[in-house]
Amino acid sequence: LSQRETRIKNQQKGVDSGKVAFFDATNTTKARRKWICSQLEGLPLKIIFIESICTDEATIEKNIWDSKVTLPDYDHLRKKREKAYNDFKQRIANYEKVYQKVDEDNLSWVKLINNGQKVVINRIHGFLPMKMVQFLTNIHAFPHSFYLLRHGQ
């Protein structure tokens, strides 16, 4: 379907209240985010952009080794993990060249900086959007332990 046909079909179908959809994409530019908003205009929904920023090189490296080099994109490099690692680092560098940070005052967005060490929100209102923010602040990139304690008498 064309973009216009898709938008018309979505408008006719409508959106059920109380449901959440995550559109996972690399929306690297302000123009791309503006285009997404224009495509969804008129639908009964709230658009919230999520920006995850990581400046900790150790975390980035661990994430690439633990999850990225095993992606289907790198099946042909299964025995050449170093090459897959370098390719993914190059992907990051390419995105960094064109990336425009999410800072549009007119949009709703959440920034998760260094795995939730810092969280910045803009124009987030309502029960479900706030629950979504709460969910995002409680997810973790790596396994970790937590303890439940019950006092005794």
ABEGO torsion letter per residue (X at the ends): XBAAAAAAAAAAAEBBBGBBBBBBBBBABAAAAAAAAAAABGBBBBBBBBBBBBABAAAAAAAAAAAAAABAAAAAAAABAAAAAAAAAAAAAAAAAABBBBABAABBBBBBBGGGABBBBBGBBEAAAAAAAAAAAABBABBBBBBBBBBBX
